Amino acid sequence: MSITLTILGCGNSEGTPSIGNNWAECDPSEPKNRRLRPSVAVQSREATLIIDTGPDFKEQVNAHNINQIDAIFYTHPHGDHINGIDELRVWSKLNKTSIDVYGLDETLTDIKKRFDYHFIEKSPLYPAVLNAHVISSFAQEMTIADISFIPFLQDHGTCQSLGFRFGDIAYSTDLVDLSNDSIEILKGIKTWIVDGAGNNWNENPAHLSLERVVELNKQVGAEQVYITHLTRYMDYQTLMGSLPEGFAPAYDGLVLKN
């Protein structure tokens, strides 16, 4: 399986700069400090899968000329990962097709409660455009079109989130810990894109600290680790100078091939 993974956004819930043009400790002159909310595109010759549709989803899709979406994966139901969902109605109308969305049962239940009009026809003018599919099996390979992946559970503090392994690449946003079962799924990957929004705060209740990412990778064994879900207190060049070998901050537009 040959895939390309593009990081559409590697920022945290506020993005960088945040509202008010607040860059905090990030250098505004460094282009890699400008970060949209978290999302990635996984593409093959036949298909395009999107992980999360945050508030910047339209901007991200347009910027990368994505003209095909075969499925959406939702890692969890927090607003910075789902609040661009209304763009899918426009996409559905444009392409005259409904869209399959995948996630944990509790994630999809929450999304349906808040955005029920995407799943239930309110009137002929507002047809249902999304088809919900619950992911309930882990450590088992799934396939959509020609893209195979393994979903795994993550502890996000207030809820569970989903991570995904695509061959030698794995994506783990929004987590504070991993079970032994999930670590086993990750073992053998070459590249790991992982949440490090905890930065230097080891007691962060929802996100991994950088120190904890390094510790976890001793078990996972990825050759290259990219830190995502970056806050405006995590300057790109500062991180490049302080992270261990084999670790680097992600940036919007980073393209990885498998």
Secondary structure, 3 states (H helix, E strand, C coil): CCCEEEEEECECCCCECECCCECCCCCCCCHHHCECCCEEEEECCCCEEEECCCCCHHHHHHHCCCCCCCEEECCCCCHHHHCCCCHHHHHHHHHCCCEEEEECHHHHHHHHHHCHHHCCCCECCECCCEEEEECCCCCCCEEECCEEEEEEEEECCCCEEEEEEECCEEEECCCCECCHHHHHHHCCCCEEEEECCCECCCCCCCCCEHHHHHHHHHHHCCCEEEEECECCCCCHHHHHHHCCCCEEECCCCCEEEC
